[in-house]
Amino acid sequence: METGVLFLILLAHLFSGAYCATFTFTNKCTYTVWAGTLSGSSSTPLAQTGFQLDQGTSTSLDAPAGWSGRFWGRTGCSTSTGTFKCVTGDCGTGTIACPGAGAAPPATLVEFTLGKDGGQDFYDTSLVDGYNLPFSVAPQGGTGNCSPSGCPADVNAVCPSELRVTGPDGSTVGCKSACEAFGAPQYCCTGDYGSPATCKPTNYSTIFKNACPLAYSYAYDDASSTFTCTGANYALTFCP
Ligand SMILES: *[C@@H]1O[C@H](CO)[C@@H](O)[C@H](O)[C@H]1NC(C)=O
């Protein structure tokens, strides 16, 4: 009897963990980063929706099969105004946690859809909502294509003045997308530009693409910016 129960527990454990992925966040920046995690509407939130990551430290989070969501890094966070607030990537909750809340643009995003029943994971890095800091993703193990993705470059350094976001000390802390800055249909891929056939790279999106060729630079950037891997864990690195 007891052996039977133990066997069932073991079996349940094996199956629940079978296709789960571990995300390991590491901060290699010379400054503190506050990570944010936002689950898609049909996915359960991860154990942490926001956490502080001191320089040189790592934190791991598990996600179940089929999970989808996004990750980003917040910079310049403090409670000096009374509530927790960040210079970039703020999620607007007034706390370190971001339950159900995404990043204020501009923010470099890493997006995931994990496979179900042993299927492929899809992941990409997106600058569609602009850029705030270098952020990369690298599969660990897994089978299939499994290419690293990310935007390891300092896009703030090449950001044109009309897209630049400056911090309290006047330094460039983020680079807006042209859609965010100007709201024009050709930059946002809306209206007459609402399809891959009509929404083309622009002089602004090419600045992002040249700096980070593996990341989406606008909404209908070519599909080669999405990567696949099966059964992997993922290393997510700020300032790789
Ligand atoms: C991009 O093109 C627009 C419109 O043609 C122009 O006003 C702007 O100065 C250009 N910006 C850059 C960074 O090339």
The ligand as an SDF file (V2000), in Angstrom:
LIG
                    3D

 14 14  0  0  0  0  0  0  0  0999 V2000
   14.3120   59.6100  -41.0450 C   0  0  0  0  0  0  0  0  0  0  0  0
   13.4510   60.0440  -42.0890 O   0  0  0  0  0  0  0  0  0  0  0  0
   12.6290   61.1400  -41.7060 C   0  0  0  0  0  0  0  0  0  0  0  0
   11.5970   61.3820  -42.8020 C   0  0  0  0  0  0  0  0  0  0  0  0
   12.1040   61.0650  -44.0900 O   0  0  0  0  0  0  0  0  0  0  0  0
   13.5070   62.3590  -41.4380 C   0  0  0  0  0  0  0  0  0  0  0  0
   12.7280   63.4680  -41.0530 O   0  0  0  0  0  0  0  0  0  0  0  0
   14.4710   62.0100  -40.3000 C   0  0  0  0  0  0  0  0  0  0  0  0
   15.3880   63.0650  -40.0600 O   0  0  0  0  0  0  0  0  0  0  0  0
   15.2500   60.7300  -40.6070 C   0  0  0  0  0  0  0  0  0  0  0  0
   15.9670   60.3580  -39.3900 N   0  0  0  0  0  0  0  0  0  0  0  0
   17.1380   59.7100  -39.4010 C   0  0  0  0  0  0  0  0  0  0  0  0
   17.7260   59.3950  -38.0740 C   0  0  0  0  0  0  0  0  0  0  0  0
   17.7060   59.3680  -40.4260 O   0  0  0  0  0  0  0  0  0  0  0  0
  1  2  1  0
  1 10  1  0
  2  3  1  0
  3  4  1  0
  3  6  1  0
  4  5  1  0
  6  7  1  0
  6  8  1  0
  8  9  1  0
  8 10  1  0
 10 11  1  0
 11 12  1  0
 12 13  1  0
 12 14  2  0
M  END
$$$$
